[in-house]
Amino acid sequence: MNPTDMFCPHGECPLRGRKAVGNVVIHSRQERRYRCLCCGHTFVERKGTPLYRLHTEEAVVAVALTLLAHGCPLQAVVAAFGFDERTVAAWQERAGQHCEQVHRATVRQGQVELEHVQADELWVKLVGRKLWLALALAVPTRLWLGGVLGASRDGGLIRDLVSQVRRCARSGNLLVCVDGLSSYVPAFCRAFKETVHTGKRGGQPKRLPAGFLLGQVIKSALRRRVVAVAHRAVIGSLAQIEKRLQATGGGKVINTAFVERLNATFRSRLAPLIRRGRCLARQETTLHAGMYLVGTWYNFCCFHDSLRLLNPGPPGRKWQERTPAMAAGLTNHRWSVSELLHYRVALPPSRWDRRRKLPRWKLRPQRLVAMASTV
């Protein structure tokens, strides 16, 4: 038990969500419970994780979620472990909500240099209806940037996806490769335009960064067969786009091959996405939770063969394996299942801070240390 990695989750605590302040001490090692010296409340180690208040052993839940994240149908997990189907579905939903919070706290912080982004959509068959799932990928790091579910393949779906990509990007100097859907061009242009300060009064103009490039792959089909492929440079020239493609390892011509490979990964690891299968989802929330479970697992817990490097260390192991999150600089090691489930997302400041001024004595580390020594 390490109190420095914990923070107080109580809503009225002045130090809510703050780590390494000295206000959290061990209350009970047997129950794995901590206590906040500022507000006096106690909380268990699992507070704020999908394992909170679960009576099943953590190892069993981790194995079940591992199977779900690798494409095992929910009914197979039920038959193998003997749990109720609603119990396993609740585990998947809680894990998906937790992975969505982890994704927002790590990937969507504007700290990733994307360089090359690809986006695509795929249709999903539910019981009685059909949905569209739009995904985005950073090609140099193979990092999954986010996904959106929608009832139709329209501009709203694309705008929501592009807004997620913008939250991940550190700058607007990147190459975007998409298919021939017309909604991509205005969505990316609107999201990545930056305000240019001219020093004059009135509204300031907005322009795209000088390094922003956008290319489209337009496929012509006849009787469900692709008969022609056209490569179009929408923003920038073909020479600039081809040069950026070679610099980022994205091929020689404009393509969406990498995000289409990601679509295949999601179809193989999320059972309701399998074509002509019998494991159809009934609710959109099930797909939403499964998408974030598979996506976060793909980013932090899975090694990618195309990202491995020659091992510079002592002989014995030729390759240094890396996950997409390691390649993007978000972490320095591969996360285990337990580490992902136990990751506690930092909470926003409490409402108490916004109502009145925080007393100085509660912010003094010396005061908290003295209180901890008397416990």
N, C-alpha and C positions, 0 to 999 in steps of 0.2 A: 504494500500500500504506500503510495507516494502522494502526500497532500499537495505538493507543489503543482501537480498536473490537474488538480481539481479546482472547481470554482463553485460558488454558492448559487444554486438555481432558484432560490426563493424570490418571488416577484417583488417584495417590498424591501429587500436588502439593499442598502446603499452600495455594496460592493458586488452586486449581482453580475456574474459573467466575467469577473476579473481573475486572472490567474497570477500566481506567484506574488501575491500581496502579503501573505502571511496570516490571512484570516481563517484559513481552513486547517483544522487539526483532526487527528484520528480520534474518533469517539468510541468505536468498538471494533476490534480486529476480528472477533468471531463472526459478527454480523456484517463486517466490511462496511461500516457506517462512519461518516465524517460529520463534523460539527463546525458551523461558522461562528467565529468569535464575535462577529459584528452584530448579527441579528439573533444568534442563539439557536437557530434551527439546525436540525440534523437531517442528513440525507444519505441514502445508500450509494454504493459505487455505481450501480447500474442506472441511476437516475439520468434521464436524457438519452438513453440508448434503447434500441428495440428489444432488449432483454429485460427491461424493467417490468417487474411483477409477473414474470413467467415462472411457472412451477416446474417446467420441464428442464432437464439438464442442458447446460449451455452447449456441450459437445453434440448432443442430439440435434438441437436447433441448427447448429453450424453445419452439420452434415446435410440436413434437409435443405437448407438454403443453398449449399454448394451444388446439390443436385438440381435444384430449380434454376440456378444461374448457368448451368451447363446444358439446358435443354430437356431435362427430365420432366415429363408431364406430372402435374400435381396429383393425378389419380395413381400414378406409380409410386409416388412417395407415400401416399395414404396406404396403399396395399403393402408396402415394404415395412413401414413402421407401425401400422395399426392405429394411427391417430384419426380423429374425425376430420373430414374434408374441410370443414369450416375453420378448424384449428390451424391447419397448414396454410389455408388461404389468408388467415389473419397474420401469420408469421410473414408471409410474402408481402402483404400490404404494409406492415410495420417496417420491415426491412427496406422496402422501396421508398417509403417516406423518409427514413433515416438516410438512405443513399442520396436522395434528392437534396437534403440539407448538407451532406458532405460535399456534393458536387458544387453547390452554390458557394460554400465556404472555401473551397480550394481552387476550383477551375474558373468560376465566374467572378474573379476578383481583378480582372484586367492586368494580370501579371505574366501572360503567356505571349511570346512572340510567335505569331501564327505563321507568317511568311506565305503559306499556300493553304487555301481552304477549298474544300469541295463539299457540295450539298446535293441531296437527291431525296426523292420521295418513293415510298412503296405502299401499296394498298394492303389492308389487313381485313380479313373476313371475320366478323363476329356472328353471333347467333341472330339471324334475321336482318343484319345490316352490314355495311362496309365502312371502314375508316381509312384515313390516310395518315401515314407516319412519315414525317420529314426529319432527316438526320443531317448532321454536319460533322466534318472531320478535318483536323489539321494534318496535312500530308507528311511533313518532315518528322513529326513525333508520333503520328498515328493516334493522336489524342482525340477522343470523342468529346465534342464540344456541347452537345445537347440534342434534344429531340422534342417534337411537338406532335400531338395527336389532333386531328380535325376531321369534321364530317365531310368536307369537300376539299378538293385540291385548288384552293383559291388564293387570293392575295393575303387574306388574313393569316392563313397558315404559314405562308412564306415570311411575312413580316414578323411573326412571333419567333420563328427560327432565326432570322437574321438578327433580331434584338439579342438573342442569347449569344450569338457569335460575337456581337459587338461588346458584350460584357466581358468576354474572355480575352479580347484582343488588347494588347498593350499599346499598339499604334495602328494607324491605317495603312501602313506600307506592306501590302500583301497582295497576293494574286488569288482571285476567285475563279473557279471553274465550275460551271453548272450546265444543266441541260437546256433545251430550247424553251422552257417555260418562261413566258414573258413577265411574270410577276417578280422574278429574281432581280432584274435590272433596276427598277425603281426602288425596291426594298433595300438593296445594298447601297445604292447611291444616297438614299435618304439617311441611312443609319451611319454611314462613315463620312459624311460631310462635316467639315470643321469650320468654325467661325473664323473669318479673316478680319482682324482689327485694322481698319484703315485710318483711324484717328479722326474721322469725321462724325458729325452728329447724325443721329438716326439709326435705323437698322443696319447691322453689319452683314455683309454677304457671306455665304457659306460655299465652300469649294471642297472638292475631293483632294486628298493628299497627292503629292506628285508621284509617289510610288504605288498608288492604288491601280491595279489592273484587273480587268474582268473579261473572261472569254466564255463562249458558249459552244456546246456540241449539239448540233441539230441533226437528228436522225429522221430519215424518211422511211416509212414502213409500207409494205404492200402485202396484204394477206398475212399479217402478223410476222412478217419477216423484214429485217432491215435491209433495204436495197441501196441506200446512199447515206453518207455521213459528211456533214459540212462543219468546218471549224471557223468560227467567226470571232473576231476581236471587237468587243463592244467598247471597252475603254482601254486605250493604249493600242500599240501596233502588234502585229503578229511576231515581229522580230523581238520586241520587248518581252512578250509573253513566253516565247520559246526560250529565251535566255533565262528568264526566271524559273521556268520549268526545269531546266538542266541544273540550275543552282540549288534547287530544293529537292532534286531527285524525283520529280513528278513525271518523268517521261520526256519525249521530244515534241509531242503535239498536244493540243488541248484535249483533255480527256476527263472522265469521271470514274475511272477504273477503281480508284482507291475507296471512294465512298460506296461504290457498288459492291466491293468486297466486304465492306463493313455491313451493308445490308444483308449479305449472305451470312455473316457472323451472327447478326441479330436473329435471322430466321432460324438458324441452327440452335441457338441458345435460349430462345424464348418460344416455348411450345405452342402458344396460340398463333404465332406467326408462320408456322410450317404450312406450306401449301398442300392442299388436299389431305389435311389431317383431320382427326376427330377430336382434338383437344381445343375446341373453339372457346374463346372467352365470351362471357355474357355481359360484362360491364366494362366500361371504358377505364374505370379506376384500376381494374386488374392489369390491363395493358400498361397503364401509366406507371404503376408500381414495378411491374416486371421490367419495363424499359430502363428505369433508373437502377434497378438491381443489376441487370446485365451490363449496362453502360459503366457504372462505377466499378464493378468487378473487372471489367475489361481494362479500365484505366489504371487501377492500382494493384490488382491481384494477379494479373496474367502477364507472363513474359511474351514478347513479340519477337519472332525470329528475325524480322527485317531490321530490328533496332539493336541487335547485339553487336558488341565491339570486340576486337582482339584484346585479350587479357594481357595488360602490361606487367602483371605481377609475376610471381615465381611460376615455374613450369608445373604442369599437372592439369590445368584447366585452360583450354584454348580460348573459350569465349567468355565474355562478360555479359551476362543476360541483363536486359532492361525491360521495364514496363513502359507504356506510354507516359505515365506520370513521371517516371524517372527521366525519360528523355526530354520532357518539357521543363524539368527543374522544379517540380512540385514536391518531390520527395527524394530521398537518397537510398531507399531500399524498397523491396517488394513487401507489400502489406499482407499480413496473414488474415484469415477469416476473423479471428478473434479481435485483431487490431481494427479492422473495419467496423465490426459491430460495437466495439467499445469506444470508438472515436466520438468525443463529445464536442459538438459544435458550440462555439462561443455565443453566448446570449446577448441580446441588446441591453443597453442600460435600463435600470429599473425606472418605473414611473415615479418613484420616490425622489430621484434626482431631479426630475423636471418640475416637481411641485415646489420644492424649497431647497435652500442651499444646504450642502452636506457639511456637518460639523467637522472642524479641522482635526479633532482628536481621533475621529474614526478613520482618518486617512493617514495617520502617522504610523509608519512601519514599526517604530520603537514601541509604541503603545500596544500594537498587536503582538509583537514578540514578547513583551512583558506579560500580557494576558495568557499567551500560550505556555510560558514557563511556569505559571502558577497552576496549570491544569494537571 
